[in-house]
Amino acid sequence: MTALVLQRLTELMAECGDRDPSSEVALDDSIGEVPFEDLGFDSLSLFNMCLQIESTYSVQLALDDVLAAETPNGLIELVNENLSRSA
């Protein structure tokens, strides 16, 4: 499976539809180090997004690890580490 990159993650984030509509931060390639909370994602929306990632990338992600990632770049690193372990 191809590694997860920021562009694909932002697409998945937009597809989830669970984002707080009051968030004013655009989901673009500049969000790598922006905390998920600032992007309008709470733990439930992260959980839903991770279900999509798990399905798309055939990986298993512990919710505690996802929450600890805190930023899109952290989540990308987590997913790609799991991909390399399962390869």
Secondary structure, DSSP 8 states (H G I E B T S, - for coil): -----HHHHHHHHHHH--S-TT-----STT-TTS-GGGGT--HHHHHHHHHHHHHHHT----HHHHHHH-SHHHHHHHHHHHHHHH-
